[in-house]
């Protein structure tokens, strides 16, 4: 499948604009800000960022004897509505594992309200600050601002001190309007970063160079021996260097509006990212980092928790030999090993492309993160004689991996190379089968890494159509009541989605929701086929009765022939769409419907047949209906052939859905004879 349009991503290293700096200071909230009832440019906004200023400075720490990164952020937010109260809860994630430290501290956190015409300030107390452990590597510092009301203005500052020379991403947009956002970096000449922007609107950029210096202080104690006094000599050395200051300024950036079928809105948010590409200290060889994808994957492959884990086989050899006994074809081996890992090691819910426990310990304890499970799977596949390799993935929630850097990925799957292409595998999901990956992994493309260190981009988006095939037969009586039977057959991703939706759900609870969803029908004779046989289509069958499925007006019966299966709402309502439409996978909905009309009635009005096809074989809709005596026969097909539809095709897609929904909303009219 060809992905017609990547998100509009622009690469900016430096641009130069003349700016007039705006003066904002914490604590200087105005009465006008507190009196403002709605945002002047977005009346629907529940809150707005009045200003947000950040500085990320890499500077030498005399105590540690090394460069550290200091990031200071101050923010003022206006709360307009109760829906905006969540903006009073802030958090900063930081690294808390071994091999480096980060510290986070909040300060100057206050809530301002207008009370009897005067500004009232409520200070954040210690009981409003929390530390929370995410995993063994990450923690988060959280604050809950006090006395927040509609109309409040909140302010806070936080400082991150990091032993890593990493500049955090800065977003100029979020889900609420941003009046002013400024981010400044201060980088010594010893560090070289690639600076890149993404999004659809961009900040102005100004860069300048300044002379800086470091004073190295040292002391030396000397003694002449015996009982002579010890003397201390102090000295200092000064090192001059050049520092690059870069300021990004955004004003009046609109809120990011989440639209239907958007993969991850963060993919299209205006932001700047910095990736360390080189360190070059005087009189030392330059050290290169993530300059391209090949260097990125080589770095990852060389991690002790990645490449070496693929070479460990002793812990599983006897078990794998047993499950492969008598199996010869690659397909048999793949399925046997995949099922074995799925049943043996359970996913603990943590992502990660490298191992947490390590494959041997995860195998013993029967649990592990994504890296533990799928690197183990890859090792077993290689042991069986198959050409298997890990594939680095960025999940949908993590965003699209566009820029070469080690943090672009957060997941790994396995790929077996065959004459017919790659077979993609993930043993973390019980319903996953070869080339049917968990939905979270369907995120444009991944990076396959081979043993020799080479890599290549591979497409993760499915090309095969997943089907829902529905057979429905029902009768309408003279009072407009409907009784019938329906059978739905799901394949591939639709089957995976169906199995996930019923997993662990009591049947009574599931049926109650299904009845309510389908216009209060009553379901009986319910059954499922192939619920556990995940290589086969999932089938659901039931009988139903409904008293609210037709309208009887003036002795005539008005009936939507698709009943509760009709599409009645168009998700594509925006006049203009800037983001691609991401369905996740190609799909087809097929309906074969037989209707028995009551004795003493005849068809007065019948929807006309229709056929709509989009350009470039993007999709098609067909609606056919025929009458034979008291029986009506319908055949309806709605099919989308591409997982991702570019924004240029949005207008065509919107009109397609508009036409389809209008046709599916048409009714049959039955009259007495």
C-alpha positions in Angstrom: 0.0 0.0 0.0 1.3 3.4 -0.8 1.0 6.1 1.8 0.2 9.1 -0.2 1.1 11.8 2.2 3.2 12.0 5.3 2.2 14.6 7.8 3.3 18.0 6.7 6.6 18.1 8.6 9.1 20.8 8.0 12.8 20.6 9.0 14.1 23.9 10.3 17.7 24.2 11.6 17.6 28.0 12.0 15.5 30.9 10.6 16.0 34.5 11.5 13.2 36.9 12.4 13.1 40.2 14.3 11.0 39.9 17.4 9.8 42.3 20.0 10.0 40.4 23.3 6.9 40.4 25.4 7.2 40.9 29.1 5.5 38.4 31.3 6.2 37.8 35.0 4.8 35.3 37.4 2.7 37.0 40.1 1.7 39.9 37.8 -1.9 38.7 37.0 -4.2 41.4 35.9 -7.8 42.1 36.7 -8.5 42.0 33.0 -7.2 38.5 32.8 -9.4 37.4 35.7 -12.5 39.2 34.3 -12.2 37.5 30.9 -15.2 35.2 30.4 -14.3 33.6 27.1 -11.3 33.3 24.9 -11.4 36.2 22.4 -10.5 33.9 19.5 -12.1 30.6 20.6 -15.3 30.9 22.5 -15.5 27.1 22.9 -12.2 26.9 24.8 -12.5 25.6 28.4 -9.0 27.1 29.2 -6.1 28.9 27.5 -2.4 29.2 28.0 -1.9 32.9 28.5 1.9 32.5 28.3 4.4 29.7 28.7 8.1 30.4 28.7 10.9 27.8 28.8 14.7 27.9 28.9 16.9 24.9 28.4 20.5 25.6 29.3 23.5 23.3 29.1 26.1 24.6 31.5 29.1 23.4 33.5 28.5 22.3 37.1 31.6 22.9 39.2 30.4 20.5 41.9 29.8 17.6 39.5 32.7 18.5 37.2 30.5 18.0 34.2 27.9 19.7 31.9 24.3 19.3 33.0 21.0 20.4 31.5 18.8 22.9 33.4 15.3 23.4 32.1 13.1 26.1 33.6 9.5 26.5 32.6 7.0 29.1 33.8 3.3 29.0 32.8 0.1 31.0 33.3 -3.2 29.4 32.4 -6.7 30.9 32.4 -9.6 28.6 33.4 -12.9 29.5 31.6 -15.1 26.5 32.3 -15.4 23.6 34.6 -14.2 21.4 31.7 -10.9 23.2 32.1 -10.3 22.2 35.7 -8.0 19.4 34.6 -5.5 22.1 33.6 -5.1 22.8 37.4 -3.4 19.4 37.6 0.1 19.4 36.2 2.8 16.8 36.1 6.4 16.4 34.9 7.9 13.0 34.0 11.6 12.5 34.9 14.2 9.8 34.9 14.7 8.1 38.2 16.6 5.0 37.3 20.3 4.2 37.6 23.0 5.6 35.3 22.0 9.2 35.6 19.7 11.4 37.6 17.0 14.0 37.1 15.4 16.2 39.7 12.2 18.2 39.4 11.0 21.0 41.7 7.9 23.2 41.5 7.8 26.7 42.8 5.8 30.0 42.5 2.6 27.9 42.2 -0.5 30.1 42.9 -4.2 30.3 42.0 -5.6 33.8 41.5 -9.3 34.6 41.7 -11.3 37.9 41.6 -13.2 38.3 44.8 -15.3 41.5 45.4 -13.3 43.3 42.7 -9.9 42.4 44.3 -7.3 39.8 43.4 -7.1 36.9 45.8 -4.0 34.7 45.7 -4.0 31.1 47.0 -0.6 29.5 47.3 0.0 25.8 46.6 0.8 24.0 49.8 3.0 21.0 50.3 0.1 18.6 50.4 -0.7 19.6 46.8 2.6 18.2 45.5 3.1 14.5 44.9 5.7 12.0 43.6 4.6 9.0 41.7 6.6 6.0 40.4 5.8 5.0 36.9 8.3 2.1 36.5 11.8 1.4 37.6 13.1 4.1 35.2 10.5 6.8 35.3 8.7 8.9 37.9 6.4 11.9 37.8 6.2 15.0 39.9 2.6 16.2 40.2 0.8 19.2 41.6 -2.9 19.9 42.2 -3.6 23.7 42.2 -5.8 24.9 45.1 -9.1 26.9 45.0 -9.7 26.6 41.3 -12.9 28.0 39.9 -14.4 29.2 36.7 -12.5 32.4 35.9 -9.3 31.4 37.9 -5.8 32.1 36.6 -3.1 29.6 37.7 0.6 30.0 37.6 3.6 27.8 38.3 7.2 27.3 37.7 9.3 24.1 37.6 12.9 23.3 37.2 14.4 20.1 35.8 18.1 19.4 36.6 19.4 16.6 34.4 22.7 14.8 34.1 21.8 14.0 30.6 22.6 16.4 27.8 19.1 16.0 26.3 16.8 19.0 25.4 13.2 18.1 26.0 10.6 18.5 23.2 8.6 21.8 23.4 5.0 21.9 22.2 3.7 25.3 20.9 0.2 23.9 20.6 -2.1 21.8 22.8 -5.8 21.1 23.1 -6.5 24.7 24.3 -5.4 28.0 22.6 -1.9 29.3 23.3 -1.6 33.1 23.4 2.1 33.2 23.8 4.8 30.5 23.9 8.5 30.9 24.0 11.3 28.4 24.2 15.0 29.3 24.3 18.0 26.9 24.2 21.6 27.7 25.3 24.0 25.3 23.8 27.9 25.3 24.2 29.9 24.7 21.1 30.9 21.3 22.3 27.5 19.9 21.7 25.8 19.7 18.3 22.0 19.2 18.0 19.7 18.6 15.1 16.8 21.0 15.6 13.6 20.0 13.8 10.0 21.3 13.8 6.8 19.6 12.9 3.2 20.7 12.6 1.1 23.0 10.4 1.9 26.3 12.1 5.4 27.4 13.1 7.1 29.7 15.6 9.5 32.4 14.6 13.1 31.6 15.3 16.0 33.9 16.2 19.6 32.7 16.8 22.7 34.4 18.2 26.1 33.5 19.4 27.7 34.7 22.7 31.1 34.4 24.3 31.1 32.3 27.5 33.7 31.0 29.8 34.2 28.4 32.5 36.5 29.0 35.5 38.0 25.7 36.8 38.9 26.1 40.4 41.4 23.7 42.0 43.4 23.5 45.2 46.6 21.6 46.1 48.0 20.8 49.6 51.7 20.5 50.1 53.8 19.6 53.0 57.6 19.7 53.4 57.6 16.7 55.7 58.0 16.2 59.4 56.2 18.7 61.5 56.2 21.5 59.0 52.9 23.2 58.2 50.7 22.1 55.3 50.2 24.8 52.8 47.2 25.0 50.4 47.6 26.5 47.0 44.6 27.7 45.0 44.5 28.1 41.2 42.0 28.7 38.5 41.9 28.0 34.8 39.6 29.9 32.5 38.3 28.3 29.3 36.5 30.4 26.8 33.8 28.9 24.5 31.0 30.0 22.2 27.4 29.5 23.2 24.5 29.4 20.7 21.2 30.9 21.9 18.1 30.1 19.9 14.7 31.4 20.7 11.4 30.1 19.3 8.4 32.3 19.7 4.7 31.5 18.9 1.8 33.8 19.3 -1.9 33.1 19.1 -1.6 29.5 18.1 -5.0 27.7 17.8 -6.1 24.7 19.9 -5.5 21.3 18.4 -8.9 19.9 17.6 -9.0 16.2 17.6 -10.9 14.9 14.6 -12.4 11.5 13.7 -9.9 8.9 12.6 -6.7 10.8 13.7 -3.9 8.4 14.6 -2.3 10.6 17.2 -3.0 14.4 17.3 0.5 14.9 18.6 1.9 13.9 15.2 0.5 17.2 13.9 1.1 19.5 16.8 3.5 22.4 16.3 6.6 21.5 18.3 10.4 21.6 18.2 12.6 18.6 18.9 16.3 18.5 19.5 18.5 15.4 19.0 22.1 15.3 20.1 24.1 14.4 17.0 27.7 15.0 18.0 30.0 15.9 21.0 33.3 17.5 20.2 35.5 18.6 23.1 39.0 20.1 22.4 41.8 17.7 21.9 39.4 14.7 21.9 37.9 12.8 19.0 34.4 13.7 18.0 31.7 11.4 19.2 28.8 10.9 16.7 25.3 10.0 17.8 22.0 9.6 16.0 22.8 11.2 12.7 20.9 8.7 10.5 18.7 5.7 11.0 21.6 3.2 10.5 23.6 4.8 13.4 20.4 4.8 15.5 19.7 1.1 15.1 23.4 0.2 15.5 23.4 2.0 18.8 20.2 0.2 19.9 21.4 -3.2 18.7 24.6 -2.8 20.7 22.7 -2.2 24.0 23.3 -5.1 26.4 19.5 -5.3 26.8 18.9 -5.8 23.0 21.4 -7.5 20.7 23.1 -9.8 23.2 19.6 -11.0 24.4 19.0 -12.4 20.9 22.0 -14.7 21.2 20.8 -16.4 24.3 19.3 -19.8 23.5 20.2 -22.2 26.2 17.2 -21.5 28.4 14.7 -22.6 25.8 16.4 -25.0 23.5 15.0 -28.3 24.9 11.4 -26.8 25.0 11.6 -25.5 21.5 13.0 -28.7 20.1 9.9 -30.5 21.6 7.3 -28.1 20.1 9.0 -28.2 16.7 9.1 -32.0 16.5 7.6 -33.2 13.3 7.1 -29.7 11.9 8.8 -28.9 8.6 7.3 -25.9 6.8 8.1 -22.3 7.9 4.5 -21.6 8.4 4.1 -24.5 10.9 7.2 -23.4 12.8 6.2 -19.8 12.9 2.7 -20.6 14.3 4.0 -23.2 16.8 6.6 -20.8 18.2 4.3 -17.8 18.3 1.6 -19.8 20.2 4.2 -21.2 22.5 5.5 -17.8 23.5 2.0 -16.3 23.8 1.0 -19.1 26.2 4.2 -19.2 28.2 5.1 -15.5 28.8 2.5 -13.0 29.7 2.9 -9.3 28.9 3.2 -7.2 32.1 1.7 -4.1 30.4 5.0 -2.2 29.9 6.3 -1.2 26.4 10.0 -1.0 25.5 12.1 -2.1 22.6 14.7 -3.6 24.8 14.5 -6.1 27.7 13.5 -5.2 31.2 14.0 -8.5 33.1 16.1 -10.1 30.3 14.8 -13.0 28.2 16.1 -15.7 30.5 14.5 -14.3 33.6 11.3 -13.4 31.8 11.1 -17.0 30.5 11.6 -18.3 34.0 9.1 -16.0 35.7 6.6 -16.2 32.8 6.2 -12.5 32.5 8.0 -9.6 30.8 7.7 -6.4 28.9 7.4 -6.1 25.1 11.2 -6.3 24.6 11.5 -9.4 26.8 8.6 -11.2 24.9 9.3 -10.3 21.3 13.1 -10.5 21.4 12.6 -14.0 23.0 10.2 -14.8 20.1 12.8 -13.6 17.6 15.6 -15.7 19.2 13.4 -18.8 19.1 12.5 -18.2 15.4 16.2 -17.9 14.5 17.0 -21.1 16.5 14.4 -22.9 14.4 16.3 -22.0 11.2 14.1 -19.1 10.1 15.4 -15.7 8.9 14.0 -13.7 11.8 14.8 -10.2 12.9 13.5 -7.6 15.3 11.5 -4.6 14.0 11.6 -1.3 16.0 8.2 0.3 16.3 6.7 3.5 17.6 3.2 2.8 18.9 0.3 5.0 17.8 0.2 6.7 21.3 4.0 7.4 21.0 3.7 9.2 17.6 5.3 8.6 14.2 9.0 7.9 14.2 10.1 10.4 11.5 13.4 11.8 12.9 16.4 9.6 13.4 16.8 9.2 17.1 17.0 6.5 19.8 13.8 7.7 21.5 11.7 7.6 18.4 10.8 3.9 19.1 9.1 2.4 22.2 8.2 -1.1 21.0 9.6 -4.1 19.1 8.0 -6.9 17.1 9.5 -9.8 15.1 9.6 -10.3 11.4 10.3 -13.5 9.4 11.7 -12.9 6.0 10.2 -15.2 3.3 10.1 -15.3 -0.5 6.7 -13.8 -0.3 7.7 -10.9 2.0 7.9 -10.3 5.7 5.6 -12.1 8.2 5.1 -9.8 11.2 4.6 -11.2 14.6 3.8 -10.0 18.1 3.5 -12.5 21.0 2.2 -10.0 23.6 -1.4 -10.2 22.4 -3.4 -13.4 22.8 -5.5 -12.6 19.7 -2.6 -11.7 17.4 -1.8 -14.1 14.5 0.8 -13.8 11.8 0.5 -10.4 10.0 -2.3 -9.4 12.3 -0.6 -7.2 14.9 -2.2 -5.4 17.9 -3.8 -2.2 16.8 -1.4 -0.2 18.9 1.5 -1.1 16.5 -0.2 0.0 13.3 1.7 3.2 13.0 2.9 3.8 9.5 6.3 2.1 9.4 8.9 0.3 11.5 12.7 -0.3 11.3 13.9 -3.9 10.7 17.4 -4.6 12.1 19.5 -7.5 10.7 22.4 -9.3 12.4 25.0 -7.5 10.3 23.8 -4.1 11.5 21.9 -3.0 8.4 18.4 -1.9 8.6 15.4 -1.0 6.4 12.1 0.7 6.8 9.1 -1.7 6.5 5.5 -0.9 6.1 3.3 -1.7 9.2 0.0 -0.7 7.7 -2.2 -3.6 6.6 -3.0 -4.0 2.9 -5.5 -6.9 3.2 -9.1 -6.0 3.6 -10.7 -7.0 6.9 -14.3 -8.1 6.5 -17.6 -7.9 8.4 -20.1 -10.0 6.5 -23.6 -9.8 7.8 -26.6 -12.0 6.9 -29.9 -10.8 8.2 -33.4 -12.2 7.6 -36.5 -10.7 9.3 -40.2 -10.3 9.0 -42.4 -7.2 9.7 -45.9 -7.8 11.0 -49.0 -5.5 10.4 -48.3 -3.6 13.6 -44.7 -2.8 12.5 -43.0 -5.2 14.9 -39.9 -6.9 13.6 -38.6 -10.4 14.3 -35.7 -12.1 12.7 -32.2 -13.5 12.8 -28.7 -12.2 12.1 -25.3 -13.7 11.6 -22.1 -11.6 11.5 -18.8 -13.1 10.4 -15.6 -11.1 11.1 -12.1 -11.7 9.6 -8.6 -10.5 10.4 -8.5 -7.1 12.2 -12.3 -7.0 12.6 -12.1 -10.5 14.2 -9.3 -9.4 16.5 -11.3 -6.3 17.5 -14.4 -8.4 18.2 -12.6 -11.0 20.2 -11.0 -8.2 22.3 -14.4 -6.6 22.9 -15.8 -9.8 24.4 -12.7 -11.0 26.2 -13.4 -11.2 30.0 -17.0 -9.8 29.6 -19.9 -11.8 30.9 -22.3 -12.7 28.2 -25.3 -11.2 30.0 -23.6 -7.9 30.3 -22.4 -8.0 26.7 -25.9 -8.8 25.4 -27.5 -6.0 27.4 -25.2 -3.5 25.8 -25.8 -5.0 22.4 -29.6 -4.8 22.9 -29.4 -1.1 24.0 -27.1 -0.3 21.1 -29.4 -1.9 18.6 -32.5 0.2 19.4 -33.7 -1.8 22.4 -34.1 -5.1 20.7 -34.6 -8.4 22.6 -32.0 -11.0 21.8 -32.4 -14.8 22.0 -30.7 -17.9 20.7 -27.3 -16.2 21.0 -24.2 -18.1 20.0 -20.5 -17.6 19.1 -18.4 -19.7 16.8 -14.6 -19.8 16.6 -14.3 -17.6 19.7 -11.0 -19.3 20.6 -10.0 -20.5 17.1 -8.2 -17.3 16.2 -7.1 -18.4 12.8 -10.7 -18.7 11.7 -13.3 -16.0 11.2 -15.2 -15.1 14.4 -19.0 -15.6 14.0 -21.8 -14.2 16.1 -25.4 -15.3 15.6 -28.7 -14.4 17.4 -32.4 -14.0 16.9 -34.0 -10.7 17.8 -37.4 -9.0 18.2 -38.0 -5.2 18.2 -40.9 -2.9 18.7 -39.0 0.3 18.0 -37.5 -0.5 14.6 -40.3 0.9 12.4 -42.7 3.8 12.4 -46.4 3.3 11.8 -48.0 6.6 10.6 -51.5 6.8 9.0 -51.7 3.1 8.5 -48.4 3.0 6.6 -45.2 1.3 7.8 -41.9 3.2 7.5 -38.9 0.9 7.6 -35.2 1.4 7.3 -34.2 -1.9 5.6 -30.8 -2.1 7.4 -32.4 -1.7 10.8 -29.7 -1.2 13.4 -26.9 -1.7 11.0 -27.4 1.6 9.1 -24.8 4.3 9.3 -26.6 7.4 10.5 -23.9 9.9 11.4 -21.1 11.3 9.2 -17.8 11.5 11.2 -16.4 13.8 8.5 -18.0 17.2 9.1 -15.2 19.7 8.9 -15.1 21.9 5.9 -11.3 21.5 5.7 -9.1 18.8 7.2 -5.4 19.2 7.6 -4.6 15.7 8.9 -4.7 12.3 7.1 -7.6 10.1 7.8 -6.3 7.0 9.6 -8.7 4.0 9.5 -6.0 1.7 10.8 -6.6 -1.0 8.1 -8.6 -1.5 4.9 -12.1 -2.8 5.6 -15.3 -4.0 4.0 -18.8 -4.2 5.4 -21.1 -6.5 3.4 -24.8 -7.0 4.0 -27.2 -9.6 2.6 -30.7 -8.8 3.9 -34.0 -10.6 3.3 -37.2 -8.9 4.4 -40.6 -10.5 4.6 -43.4 -7.8 4.5 -46.8 -8.5 6.2 -49.8 -9.9 4.4 -52.1 -7.3 3.1 -49.3 -4.8 2.5 -47.5 -3.8 -0.6 -44.4 -1.6 -1.3 -45.3 2.0 -1.9 -41.8 3.5 -1.9 -38.5 1.8 -2.4 -35.0 3.2 -2.2 -33.4 3.3 -5.6 -30.2 1.3 -6.3 -27.0 3.3 -6.0 -23.3 2.9 -6.7 -20.4 5.3 -5.7 -16.8 4.8 -6.4 -13.9 7.0 -5.3 -10.9 7.8 -7.5 -7.7 5.7 -7.3 -9.7 2.8 -6.0 -9.9 4.4 -2.6 -13.3 2.8 -1.9 -16.8 2.0 -3.2 -20.4 1.8 -2.0 -23.1 -0.3 -3.7 -26.7 -0.5 -2.7 -29.0 -2.9 -4.5 -32.6 -3.9 -3.7 -35.1 -6.1 -5.4 -38.8 -7.1 -4.8 -40.2 -10.5 -5.4 -43.8 -10.8 -4.1 -43.8 -10.2 -0.4 -40.0 -10.6 -0.2 -37.4 -7.9 -0.5 -33.7 -8.7 -1.1 -30.9 -6.2 -0.4 -27.2 -6.4 -1.1 -25.0 -3.6 0.3 -21.3 -3.2 0.2 -19.2 -0.5 1.8 -15.4 -0.9 1.3 -12.4 1.3 2.0 -9.2 0.0 0.4 -6.6 2.1 2.1 -5.7 2.3 5.7 -4.6 5.9 5.5 -6.2 8.6 3.3 -4.3 11.8 2.6 -5.8 15.1 3.5 -6.0 16.0 -0.3 -8.6 13.3 -0.7 -10.6 14.4 2.3 -13.3 16.3 0.3 -13.9 13.2 -1.8 -14.1 11.0 1.2 -16.5 13.4 3.0 -18.8 13.4 0.0 -18.6 9.6 -0.3 -19.7 9.2 3.3 -22.4 11.8 2.9 -23.9 10.0 -0.1 -23.6 6.6 1.6 -25.3 7.8 4.8 -28.1 9.5 2.9 -28.8 6.3 1.0 -28.6 4.1 4.1 -31.1 6.5 5.8 -33.7 6.1 3.2 -36.8 4.2 4.2 -39.1 1.6 2.6 -42.8 2.6 2.8 -45.4 -0.1 3.1 -49.1 0.5 2.5 -52.2 -1.5 3.0 -53.8 -3.1 -0.1 
